[in-house]
Amino acid sequence: MLELAGIIILGILAQWVAWKFKIPAILPLILIGLLVGPIAAEFFSEDGAKWIEPIWNGKKGLFPGDGLYYFVSLAISIILFEGGLTLKRSEIKSLGPVITKLITLGSAITFFGAGILANVIFGLSWELSFLFSGLIIVTGPTVITPILRNIPLKKDISTVLKWEGILIDPIGALVAVLVFEFISVEGDGGFTKTALIEFGKILLFGFTFGFTFAHALAFVINKKLIPHYLLNVVSLSTVLLVFVESEIFAHESGLLAVVVMGMVLGNGNLKNIKEILYFKESLSVLLISILFILLAANINMEDLMLLYTWKTATLFLAVVFLVRPLAVFISAWGSKLKINEKIFISWVGPRGIVAAGIASLFGSKLIKQGVSGAEYITPLVFMIVLGTVLLNATTARLFAKLAGVFLKKSEGILIVGASQVSRLIGRYLEDNARHVVLIDSNQTNIHLAQEMDLEAINTDIYSQDLDDNIELNDVGFLMALTASADINQYAINKFSEQFGENGSFRLITAEEMQDPTNNPKEGLFSHTDDFNLLTEVSRKYPKIHEIDIKSRSHYEELIEVTNNDDDMIPLLVKDKKGVLEIISSYNKAIEHVEKGYKLVYLGKQIT
C-alpha cells in the first residue's frame, strides 16, 4: 500500500515540478523511477532490493505475473485514445505539405535510417532494429509543448512541430505494433504468410471495432441514453472494452482500435466531446505519472549497463545529427521554410511518452518469448527519450537564437471575441501581414471567422486551453473586444503577461464613456466608443478605410473628426513601411506620426 501511494504522490509531484520549471513531465518521472528502482537497489539498499518493485519477485512487488504488462497496455490504450480525440480531419486537410511529408516520408526515413544504424552499431537483428526505429519515430505533444512554450517563434515553425507531434504518435505506435507482430508470429515454415495474415487481422479488427464502437457510443450519448454523471465513466469503460475485445479477436490490434475510435469520435457530431476530452486529459496525467515511474523502476541495473559503451553515444548522435535532419530537410524540400528554420526543426525532435511506454511493453514481452537481443529495446529507447528531452529542454531557446528563428519582438495579435467588428479588424490585420488569432466561446462566430480565412479558436476564456498553445508563441499584443466588460478585464488580467507583452488593450465601458477623466491606460481606439457603438458602426459600414496623413496636425484633426462622428472609429496608424500601431484611447497622440503615414478607421468614408 505504501509503494502504491508513494508512486501516485511522487508522480503528481513530478508533474508539478515539470509545470513549475517548464520542462517535459516525462523527464522527472523517468528520473524518479530510476532512482527508486535500479539506482536504489544498487547504491542505497543493503539487500539489493528496489524501493519500489513493480513486479512480484517472491518477496515484494506490486503486480503479480503479467499484471504490470496488462496495466501498461490498458494505460497506453487510454492515452492513445485521448490522442486520437485531438486529431481533426479538417485541421489535417488545412496543413501544409511539410507536415504531411514529415509524418509520411519523414517517418519512413527515420524508420529505415535508425533501423540500419541500430543493426550496424549494436549488431541487433533486423527485426529488433526496425522495432527500435519504429518506436523512436514518435515525438509527441507532451514533450514538444513544454520545451517550446516560452520560445517566441514564427507560427510556421511552431505549427510544424506541434502537428508533427500530435499526428505522428498513432503512426509510430502502429508501425511499432506491426513490427512487433512480425517478430512475435511463429509459423510452420511460413513466417511471411502467417505474418501477413496477422497484419490483415490487426487492420480488420482494429478498424472495425474502433469505427463501430465510436458510432455506437456517439449514438447513445447524443440520444441522451446515458445520464450526464455517468458520461465519462461510460466512455472510459467503452474504451477499455474496445481494447480488450479487439485484442481477443486479433492480438495487438487493441491500440489501433482505440486510436481509430478516438479519431472517429473527435471528428463526429458528438455534443459532449469537450467534457470527454477534459476527463481523458486528467486521467492521462494520472496514468502517465504512475506509468513512467513504474516502467523506469522496472529496469534493472544490468539493463542500464548494456548502454555503458561507445556504441550508445554513437547511436544517439547519429539519430540526432544525421537521421532527424535528413528526414526534415527531405520532407521540407521545395517548401517556403528557410534553411535556418529547417535547421531548428531538425534540432527539436524529443521523443516522448508513447515511445517509452510501448518500448517497455514490447521489450518485456519479447524477453519473455526468449528473443535474442530483446533486452536492448527498452534501455535503448529510454536512452533516446531521456537524451533528446534533456538536449532540447536545455538548448532549444539558445539554439533558436543561434539559428536566427527567435523572434526579438512578438508581433502577433490575439483578439478576444469574434464578433463582426473583431472579424473585420482581424481580416484587415491579416491582409497587412500580421498573425491574428480570434478566440470566442460562440461556435457561430468562430465559423464565420473561419469562413473569412481567419485563424479562430473555439474556447472558453476561463479554461486553460490557451496556456499550452505553442502556435501562439509569436503573439505579443492582446485586444479584448467582447460585449462583456468583465470578460474584457479578465482577459487583460489573465493574458496580458503571456500574450500582451507589447500591448494589452480592451474596449472602454459605458460607465467610462460618461466620465472623461476615467480613461484607463488599456483603453482601446477611442474614449467615445464602446462595444455597442463599434457594433452599430460595423453593421452600417462594414468596411475599414485608410486615409493619408499630410502632417502631424492633420493627424490630430482626423482623430478629432473620427472621435466626434458616431459613424467613424479610429483603429490604427500605418507607417511608411506598412507597420501598424494600435491607437489607444488613453494616448491617442502617437508621437512619431508624420507625412506619409495613414490613419486606419472603421465606418463611413471621409470625403
C-alpha positions in Angstrom: 0.0 0.0 0.0 2.9 2.4 0.9 4.5 1.7 -2.5 1.3 2.4 -4.5 0.6 5.6 -2.6 4.2 6.6 -3.0 4.1 6.2 -6.8 1.0 8.4 -7.0 2.4 11.1 -4.7 5.8 11.1 -6.5 4.1 11.1 -9.9 2.0 14.2 -9.1 5.0 15.9 -7.5 7.0 15.3 -10.7 4.1 16.8 -12.7 4.2 19.9 -10.5 8.0 20.2 -10.8 7.6 19.9 -14.6 5.0 22.7 -14.6 7.0 24.9 -12.3 10.3 24.7 -14.2 8.6 24.4 -17.7 10.1 21.0 -18.6 8.5 17.9 -20.0 7.0 15.8 -17.3 8.5 12.6 -18.7 11.9 13.8 -17.6 11.4 14.0 -13.8 9.1 10.9 -13.9 11.7 8.7 -15.5 14.5 10.0 -13.3 12.3 9.3 -10.1 11.6 5.9 -11.4 15.3 5.1 -12.0 16.0 6.5 -8.5 13.5 4.3 -6.6 14.3 1.4 -8.9 17.7 0.3 -10.1 19.7 3.1 -8.5 18.2 2.5 -5.1 18.9 -1.3 -5.4 22.5 -0.7 -6.4 23.6 2.1 -4.1 21.0 2.6 -1.3 19.7 -0.8 -0.4 21.6 -3.3 1.8 19.8 -6.3 0.5 19.8 -5.1 -3.2 16.1 -4.6 -3.3 14.4 -1.7 -5.1 12.5 0.8 -3.1 9.6 0.2 -5.5 9.4 -3.2 -7.1 6.8 -3.2 -9.9 6.7 -7.0 -10.4 6.3 -9.6 -7.7 9.6 -11.3 -7.2 8.5 -13.8 -4.4 9.1 -11.3 -1.6 7.7 -8.0 -2.7 6.2 -6.3 -5.8 3.0 -4.5 -6.9 1.9 -6.7 -9.8 2.0 -10.5 -9.9 2.8 -12.3 -13.1 1.9 -10.4 -16.2 -0.1 -7.8 -14.2 2.2 -4.9 -15.0 2.0 -5.6 -18.7 -1.8 -5.6 -18.6 -1.8 -2.4 -16.7 0.7 -0.8 -19.1 -1.4 -2.0 -22.1 -4.7 -0.5 -20.7 -3.0 2.7 -19.7 -1.4 3.3 -23.1 -4.8 2.5 -24.7 -6.4 5.3 -22.8 -3.5 7.7 -23.6 -3.7 6.9 -27.3 -7.5 7.2 -27.3 -7.1 10.7 -25.9 -4.6 11.5 -28.6 -7.0 10.2 -31.3 -9.7 12.6 -30.0 -7.5 15.6 -30.8 -6.9 14.6 -34.5 -9.3 16.7 -36.5 -9.8 15.8 -40.2 -10.4 19.5 -41.1 -7.2 20.6 -39.5 -5.2 17.8 -41.2 -6.6 18.9 -44.6 -5.5 22.5 -43.9 -2.0 21.6 -43.0 0.8 22.3 -45.4 2.7 19.7 -47.4 5.6 19.9 -45.0 3.7 18.3 -42.1 2.2 15.8 -44.4 5.6 14.8 -45.7 7.1 14.8 -42.2 4.6 12.2 -40.9 4.9 10.1 -44.0 8.2 10.4 -45.8 10.0 11.7 -42.7 8.7 8.7 -40.7 9.9 6.3 -43.4 13.4 7.9 -43.4 13.5 7.7 -39.6 12.3 4.1 -39.6 14.8 2.8 -42.2 17.7 5.1 -41.1 17.5 4.4 -37.4 16.9 0.7 -38.1 20.1 0.4 -40.2 22.1 2.3 -37.6 20.9 0.0 -34.8 21.8 -3.0 -36.8 25.2 -1.7 -37.8 26.2 -0.2 -34.5 24.7 -2.6 -31.9 24.5 -5.7 -34.1 20.8 -6.2 -33.4 18.8 -8.4 -35.7 16.9 -6.6 -38.4 13.6 -7.3 -36.7 14.7 -5.8 -33.4 16.5 -2.9 -35.2 13.3 -1.9 -37.0 11.3 -2.3 -33.8 13.6 0.2 -32.2 13.4 2.6 -35.1 9.6 2.2 -35.2 9.4 3.2 -31.6 11.6 6.3 -31.9 9.5 7.7 -34.9 7.2 9.5 -32.4 7.8 12.9 -30.9 4.6 13.8 -29.0 2.9 17.0 -27.9 3.5 16.2 -24.2 7.2 16.8 -24.7 7.2 19.4 -27.5 4.8 21.8 -25.8 6.8 22.4 -22.5 10.0 22.9 -24.5 8.6 25.4 -26.9 6.1 27.1 -24.6 8.2 30.2 -23.8 10.2 30.4 -27.0 8.8 33.1 -29.4 8.8 31.5 -32.8 7.2 32.2 -36.2 3.8 30.4 -36.4 5.1 28.3 -39.4 7.8 26.7 -37.2 5.6 26.1 -34.1 2.8 24.7 -36.3 5.0 22.2 -37.9 6.5 21.0 -34.6 3.1 20.9 -32.9 1.2 19.0 -35.6 4.1 16.6 -36.2 4.0 15.6 -32.6 0.2 15.2 -32.5 -0.1 13.3 -35.8 2.9 11.1 -35.6 2.0 9.4 -32.2 -0.5 6.9 -33.6 1.6 6.4 -36.7 4.6 5.4 -34.7 2.5 3.2 -32.4 1.0 1.4 -35.4 4.4 0.9 -37.1 5.8 -0.5 -33.8 2.8 -2.8 -33.4 3.2 -4.2 -36.9 7.0 -4.8 -36.5 6.3 -6.4 -33.1 3.8 -8.7 -34.7 6.3 -9.7 -37.3 8.7 -10.7 -34.6 6.1 -12.5 -32.4 4.5 -14.5 -35.1 5.5 -18.2 -35.2 4.6 -20.2 -38.3 5.4 -23.6 -39.5 7.9 -22.6 -42.1 5.6 -19.9 -43.4 6.6 -16.9 -41.4 5.9 -14.3 -44.1 2.5 -15.7 -45.0 1.4 -16.1 -41.3 2.6 -12.6 -40.5 0.7 -11.1 -43.4 -2.4 -12.9 -42.2 -1.9 -11.4 -38.7 -1.4 -8.0 -40.2 -4.7 -8.3 -42.0 -6.4 -9.4 -38.8 -4.9 -6.4 -36.9 -6.1 -3.9 -39.5 -9.5 -5.6 -40.0 -10.5 -5.9 -36.3 -8.7 -2.7 -35.3 -10.6 -0.5 -37.7 -13.8 -2.5 -37.4 -14.1 -2.3 -33.6 -12.8 1.3 -33.4 -15.2 2.5 -36.1 -18.3 0.6 -34.9 -18.0 1.3 -31.1 -17.2 5.0 -31.8 -20.5 5.4 -33.7 -22.3 3.3 -31.1 -21.0 5.5 -28.3 -21.8 8.7 -30.1 -25.4 7.5 -30.8 -26.2 6.7 -27.2 -24.6 9.9 -25.9 -26.4 12.1 -28.5 -29.7 10.3 -27.8 -29.1 11.0 -24.0 -29.4 7.3 -23.1 -26.6 7.9 -20.6 -27.1 10.2 -17.7 -24.7 13.1 -17.6 -23.0 12.0 -14.4 -22.1 8.6 -16.0 -20.9 10.1 -19.3 -17.2 10.0 -18.6 -17.0 6.6 -16.8 -19.1 5.0 -19.6 -16.8 6.5 -22.2 -13.8 5.1 -20.3 -15.3 1.7 -19.9 -16.1 1.6 -23.6 -12.5 2.4 -24.5 -11.3 -0.5 -22.3 -14.0 -2.8 -23.8 -12.9 -1.9 -27.3 -9.2 -2.5 -26.5 -9.9 -5.9 -24.8 -12.4 -7.2 -27.4 -10.1 -6.2 -30.3 -7.2 -7.9 -28.6 -9.3 -11.1 -28.2 -10.0 -11.3 -31.9 -6.6 -10.1 -33.1 -3.6 -9.9 -30.8 -2.0 -6.4 -30.7 -5.0 -4.8 -32.6 -6.3 -3.1 -29.5 -4.0 0.0 -29.8 -5.1 0.6 -33.4 -8.8 0.1 -32.4 -8.7 2.8 -29.7 -6.8 5.3 -31.9 -9.4 4.8 -34.6 -12.2 5.1 -32.1 -10.8 8.4 -30.8 -10.4 9.8 -34.3 -13.9 8.9 -35.3 -15.4 10.4 -32.1 -13.2 13.5 -32.4 -14.4 14.2 -36.0 -18.0 13.2 -35.5 -21.1 15.1 -34.3 -20.6 14.4 -30.6 -22.2 17.1 -28.4 -20.2 16.3 -25.3 -16.8 15.9 -26.9 -15.1 18.6 -24.8 -16.2 17.1 -21.5 -14.9 13.6 -22.5 -11.7 15.2 -23.7 -11.1 17.1 -20.5 -11.8 13.9 -18.4 -9.4 11.9 -20.5 -6.7 14.5 -20.3 -6.9 14.5 -16.5 -6.9 10.7 -16.4 -4.0 10.6 -18.8 -2.0 12.8 -16.5 -2.6 10.5 -13.6 -1.8 7.3 -15.7 1.3 8.9 -17.2 2.5 9.8 -13.7 2.1 6.2 -12.4 3.2 4.5 -15.7 6.6 6.0 -16.1 7.7 5.7 -12.6 6.7 2.0 -12.8 8.4 1.5 -16.1 11.6 3.2 -15.1 11.7 1.4 -11.8 11.2 -1.9 -13.5 14.5 -1.5 -15.4 17.5 -3.3 -13.8 21.0 -2.0 -13.4 22.1 -4.8 -15.7 19.9 -3.3 -18.4 21.4 0.1 -17.9 25.0 -1.3 -18.0 24.2 -2.6 -21.5 24.3 1.0 -22.6 27.7 1.8 -20.9 29.5 1.7 -24.2 30.7 4.0 -27.0 28.0 2.4 -29.2 25.3 4.1 -27.2 26.7 7.6 -27.8 27.3 6.8 -31.4 23.7 5.7 -32.0 22.3 8.7 -30.1 24.5 11.2 -32.1 23.6 9.5 -35.4 19.9 9.7 -34.7 20.0 13.4 -33.6 22.5 14.8 -36.1 22.0 12.5 -39.1 18.6 10.8 -39.2 16.4 13.7 -37.9 18.0 16.4 -40.1 17.8 14.1 -43.1 14.1 13.5 -42.5 13.3 17.2 -42.0 15.3 18.5 -45.0 13.9 15.9 -47.4 10.4 16.5 -46.1 10.7 20.3 -46.4 12.3 20.2 -49.9 10.6 22.9 -52.0 8.7 24.4 -49.1 8.6 28.0 -48.0 10.7 27.2 -44.9 14.1 28.9 -44.8 17.3 27.0 -44.2 17.6 28.3 -40.6 14.0 27.2 -39.9 14.7 23.7 -41.2 17.8 23.6 -39.0 15.8 24.5 -35.9 13.1 22.0 -36.7 15.8 19.4 -37.2 17.2 20.2 -33.8 13.9 19.9 -31.9 12.8 16.3 -32.0 12.3 15.0 -28.5 10.9 11.5 -28.2 8.1 11.0 -25.7 5.6 9.1 -23.7 4.2 6.7 -26.3 7.8 5.6 -27.4 8.8 4.9 -23.8 5.6 3.2 -22.9 5.3 0.8 -25.9 9.1 0.1 -25.7 8.7 -1.2 -22.1 5.6 -3.2 -23.1 7.1 -4.9 -26.2 10.6 -5.2 -24.8 9.3 -7.2 -21.8 7.1 -9.4 -23.9 10.0 -10.3 -26.3 12.3 -11.1 -23.4 9.7 -13.5 -22.1 9.5 -15.0 -25.6 13.2 -15.6 -25.4 14.1 -13.3 -28.4 17.8 -12.8 -28.6 18.8 -9.1 -28.1 15.3 -8.1 -26.8 17.0 -6.8 -23.6 18.3 -3.9 -25.5 15.0 -2.5 -26.7 13.7 -0.8 -23.5 17.0 0.8 -22.3 17.9 1.9 -25.9 14.5 3.7 -26.3 14.7 5.2 -22.8 18.2 6.5 -23.7 16.8 8.2 -26.8 13.9 9.6 -24.9 15.9 11.0 -22.0 18.7 12.2 -24.2 16.6 14.1 -26.7 14.4 15.6 -24.0 17.4 16.7 -22.0 19.1 18.1 -25.1 16.1 20.0 -26.3 14.9 21.2 -22.9 18.3 22.7 -22.1 19.3 24.1 -25.6 16.2 24.9 -27.6 15.9 28.5 -26.6 19.7 29.2 -27.1 19.6 27.2 -30.4 16.6 29.3 -31.6 18.7 32.4 -31.1 21.8 30.9 -32.8 19.7 29.7 -35.8 18.0 33.2 -36.1 14.4 32.0 -35.6 14.0 33.6 -32.2 11.6 36.5 -32.5 13.0 39.6 -31.0 9.5 41.2 -30.9 6.3 39.2 -30.9 4.0 41.0 -33.5 1.1 38.5 -33.4 -2.3 39.7 -32.1 -4.8 37.8 -30.0 -8.3 39.2 -30.3 -10.7 38.1 -27.6 -14.2 37.9 -29.1 -15.0 37.0 -32.7 -18.0 39.3 -33.4 -18.4 41.1 -36.7 -16.2 44.1 -35.7 -13.5 41.7 -34.5 -13.6 39.8 -37.8 -13.3 43.0 -39.8 -10.3 44.1 -37.8 -8.7 40.7 -37.9 -9.1 40.4 -41.7 -7.5 43.8 -42.1 -4.6 43.0 -39.9 -4.1 39.6 -41.7 -4.1 41.4 -45.1 -1.3 43.6 -43.7 1.0 40.8 -42.7 0.1 40.4 -39.0 -0.6 37.0 -37.5 -4.0 37.2 -35.9 -5.9 34.7 -33.7 -9.5 35.2 -32.7 -11.0 33.3 -29.7 -14.6 33.0 -28.8 -16.9 30.6 -27.0 -19.6 31.2 -29.6 -19.2 28.5 -32.3 -21.2 30.5 -34.8 -18.8 33.5 -34.5 -15.8 31.1 -34.9 -17.4 29.5 -38.0 -17.9 32.9 -39.6 -14.3 33.9 -38.8 -13.0 30.7 -40.4 -15.1 31.4 -43.5 -13.2 34.7 -43.8 -10.0 32.6 -43.7 -9.1 33.8 -40.2 -7.5 31.6 -37.5 -10.1 31.2 -34.9 -10.3 29.0 -31.8 -13.5 28.0 -30.1 -12.6 28.1 -26.4 -13.8 29.5 -23.1 -11.5 32.3 -21.8 -11.8 30.8 -18.3 -10.3 27.5 -19.4 -6.6 26.7 -19.6 -6.6 25.7 -23.3 -4.6 28.7 -24.5 -1.8 28.3 -21.9 0.0 25.5 -23.8 -0.8 26.5 -27.3 2.6 26.9 -28.9 1.1 28.3 -32.1 0.5 31.5 -30.1 4.2 31.9 -29.3 4.6 34.9 -31.7 1.6 36.8 -30.1 2.7 40.0 -28.3 -0.5 42.1 -28.5 -3.8 41.5 -26.8 -7.1 43.1 -27.8 -10.3 42.3 -25.8 -13.3 43.1 -27.9 -16.2 41.3 -26.3 -19.6 42.8 -25.2 -18.8 42.0 -21.6 -16.7 44.5 -19.6 -16.0 41.8 -17.1 -14.6 39.3 -19.7 -12.5 42.1 -21.3 -11.0 43.0 -17.9 -10.5 39.3 -17.1 -8.7 38.8 -20.4 -6.3 41.7 -19.6 -5.6 40.4 -16.1 -5.1 36.8 -17.2 -3.3 37.1 -20.5 -1.5 40.5 -20.6 1.8 39.0 -19.4 1.7 35.9 -21.7 0.1 37.4 -24.8 0.3 41.2 -24.3 3.9 41.9 -23.6 4.0 44.7 -26.2 0.5 46.0 -25.5 -2.8 44.9 -23.9 -6.0 46.7 -24.8 -9.7 46.5 -24.0 -12.8 48.4 -25.0 -13.9 51.0 -22.6 -17.1 50.5 -20.7 -20.3 52.6 -21.0 -19.6 54.0 -17.5 -16.1 55.1 -18.5 -17.6 56.9 -21.6 -19.7 59.1 -19.3 -16.6 60.3 -17.3 -13.9 61.9 -19.5 -11.5 61.7 -16.5 -11.8 58.0 -16.2 -9.7 56.9 -19.1 -8.0 53.6 -18.5 -4.4 53.0 -19.8 -5.5 49.9 -21.6 -8.5 51.7 -23.3 -8.8 50.8 -27.0 -9.4 53.1 -30.0 -11.5 55.9 -28.6 -12.9 57.1 -25.3 -16.2 57.8 -27.1 -16.8 54.3 -28.4 -17.8 51.1 -26.6 -18.8 47.7 -27.9 -22.3 48.8 -28.7 -21.2 51.7 -30.8 -18.5 49.6 -32.5 -21.1 47.0 -33.4 -23.5 49.6 -34.8 -20.9 51.2 -37.0 -19.7 47.9 -38.3 -23.3 47.0 -39.1 -23.9 50.2 -41.0 -20.5 50.5 -42.6 -18.8 47.1 -42.6 -15.5 48.3 -44.2 -12.2 49.5 -42.9 -10.6 52.5 -44.7 -7.2 54.2 -44.9 -6.6 57.9 -45.3 -3.2 59.6 -46.0 -1.9 61.8 -43.2 -0.4 65.0 -44.5 1.2 66.2 -41.3 1.2 65.9 -37.5 -1.6 68.5 -37.2 -3.6 66.8 -39.9 -3.5 63.6 -37.9 -4.8 65.3 -34.8 -7.6 66.8 -36.9 -8.5 63.4 -38.3 -8.6 61.9 -34.8 -10.9 64.7 -33.6 -13.2 64.2 -36.6 -13.5 60.4 -36.1 -14.0 60.8 -32.4 -16.8 63.3 -32.8 -18.6 61.4 -35.6 -20.7 58.4 -34.4 -20.2 56.7 -37.8 -16.4 56.7 -37.7 -14.0 55.0 -35.2 -10.1 55.3 -35.4 -8.3 52.0 -35.1 -4.7 52.0 -36.2 -1.9 54.1 -37.6 0.1 52.7 -40.6 3.7 53.9 -41.1 5.6 54.3 -44.4 6.8 50.7 -44.2 3.3 49.3 -43.6 3.9 48.7 -39.9 0.7 49.0 -37.9 0.3 50.6 -34.4 -2.8 50.3 -32.3 -4.5 53.5 -31.3 -5.2 53.7 -27.5 -7.9 55.8 -26.1 -5.6 56.7 -23.3 -2.9 58.1 -25.6 -4.4 59.0 -29.0 -1.4 61.1 -29.8 1.2 58.7 -31.4 4.3 60.9 -31.2 6.1 59.8 -34.4 3.2 60.3 -36.8 4.3 62.3 -39.9 3.6 62.8 -43.6 3.3 59.5 -45.5 1.6 57.7 -42.6 -2.0 56.5 -42.9 -4.9 56.6 -40.4 -6.9 53.3 -40.4 -10.5 53.7 -39.4 -13.9 51.9 -39.4 -17.1 53.5 -40.7 -18.2 55.8 -43.4 -15.5 57.1 -45.8 -14.1 60.5 -45.2 -14.5 62.7 -48.2 
